[in-house]
Amino acid sequence: MEEVVLCGASAYSKKFYLNEQFRGLPAQIKDELKIMCVLFTEDIGGVLQLIYNEEGDLEFRTSCDEGDLLYDEIGSGLKIRQLQREREELLLALQTYYKVIVMGMEDDSDDNDD
């Protein structure tokens, strides 16, 4: 299994990208992802991608063009941690969705022994 991009946004092209593989997500989820990514690039600059790694965990990745003096590298890390706290429920749900639906793993988010 290789890494899969869920979505991303670029301050340079002023565009948002959602991987076609996830077009079936509810509209509200897609809207939240778009708002989150676009606002990040408006505040910080550069490019933001949400990527599923090989284990199915959701990661934030940022980059910028060489010589981009407006990109806020320190702010980037702070903003990512803020988003991870504020959007924890959404991010965990997306991670579980990917692991169960796409990777075919068992859903172990419920630790009930009923």
C-alpha positions as CSV (number, residue, x, y, z in Angstrom):
1,M,0.0,0.0,0.0
2,E,1.3,3.4,-0.8
3,E,0.5,6.9,0.3
4,V,-2.8,8.4,-0.9
5,V,-3.6,12.1,-1.1
6,L,-7.0,12.9,0.4
7,C,-7.0,16.6,-0.5
8,G,-4.9,19.7,-0.7
9,A,-4.8,23.4,-1.4
10,S,-2.3,25.8,-2.8
11,A,-1.8,29.5,-2.0
12,Y,0.1,29.8,-5.4
13,S,-2.7,28.5,-7.7
14,K,-5.5,29.5,-5.3
15,K,-7.0,26.0,-5.9
16,F,-8.4,23.2,-3.8
17,Y,-8.0,19.5,-4.8
18,L,-10.0,16.6,-3.6
19,N,-8.9,13.1,-4.8
20,E,-11.6,11.6,-7.0
21,Q,-11.4,8.4,-5.0
22,F,-13.1,10.3,-2.2
23,R,-15.9,12.0,-4.2
24,G,-18.4,9.9,-2.4
25,L,-17.8,11.6,1.0
26,P,-20.7,13.6,2.3
27,A,-20.9,17.1,1.0
28,Q,-20.6,18.5,4.5
29,I,-17.3,16.7,5.0
30,K,-15.9,17.8,1.6
31,D,-16.9,21.4,2.5
32,E,-15.1,21.2,5.9
33,L,-12.0,19.8,4.2
34,K,-12.1,22.6,1.6
35,I,-12.5,25.3,4.2
36,M,-9.8,23.9,6.4
37,C,-7.2,23.6,3.6
38,V,-8.0,26.9,1.9
39,L,-7.9,28.9,5.2
40,F,-4.6,27.3,6.1
41,T,-3.0,28.3,2.8
42,E,-4.5,31.8,3.1
43,D,-3.0,32.2,6.6
44,I,0.3,30.4,6.2
45,G,1.0,30.3,2.5
46,G,2.5,27.5,0.5
47,V,0.8,24.2,-0.2
48,L,-1.1,21.9,2.3
49,Q,-1.9,18.3,1.6
50,L,-3.8,15.8,3.8
51,I,-2.2,12.4,3.0
52,Y,-3.0,8.8,4.2
53,N,0.3,7.1,4.9
54,E,0.9,3.4,4.3
55,E,-0.6,2.5,7.6
56,G,-3.8,4.5,6.9
57,D,-3.0,7.3,9.3
58,L,-3.9,10.8,8.1
59,E,-0.9,13.3,8.0
60,F,-0.6,17.0,7.2
61,R,2.1,17.9,4.8
62,T,3.2,21.4,3.9
63,S,5.6,22.8,1.4
64,C,6.5,26.1,-0.3
65,D,8.2,27.3,-3.4
66,E,11.9,28.0,-3.0
67,G,12.5,31.6,-2.1
68,D,8.9,32.1,-0.9
69,L,9.5,34.7,1.8
70,L,5.9,35.0,2.8
71,Y,5.5,31.3,3.8
72,D,5.3,31.1,7.6
73,E,7.2,27.9,8.6
74,I,6.8,28.3,12.3
75,G,3.1,29.3,11.9
76,S,2.6,26.2,9.8
77,G,3.4,23.8,12.7
78,L,1.3,25.8,15.1
79,K,-1.6,25.9,12.7
80,I,-1.4,22.1,12.1
81,R,-1.5,21.4,15.8
82,Q,-4.5,23.7,16.2
83,L,-6.4,22.0,13.4
84,Q,-5.6,18.6,14.8
85,R,-7.1,19.7,18.2
86,E,-10.1,21.6,16.8
87,R,-10.9,19.0,14.1
88,E,-9.9,15.9,15.9
89,E,-13.3,14.2,15.5
90,L,-13.4,14.9,11.8
91,L,-9.8,13.7,11.3
92,L,-10.3,10.5,13.3
93,A,-13.5,9.8,11.4
94,L,-11.7,10.2,8.0
95,Q,-8.9,8.0,9.2
96,T,-11.3,5.3,10.3
97,Y,-13.2,5.6,7.1
98,Y,-10.0,5.0,5.1
99,K,-8.8,2.1,7.2
100,V,-12.1,0.3,7.1
101,I,-13.6,1.1,3.7
102,V,-10.5,1.6,1.5
103,M,-7.9,-0.7,3.3
104,G,-10.5,-3.3,4.5
105,M,-9.2,-3.3,8.0
106,E,-11.3,-4.1,11.1
107,D,-12.9,-1.2,12.8
108,D,-11.2,-1.2,16.2
109,S,-12.4,2.3,17.2
110,D,-15.0,0.6,19.6
111,D,-13.3,-1.2,22.3
112,N,-16.5,-2.9,23.5
113,D,-16.2,-6.5,24.6
114,D,-20.0,-7.2,24.5
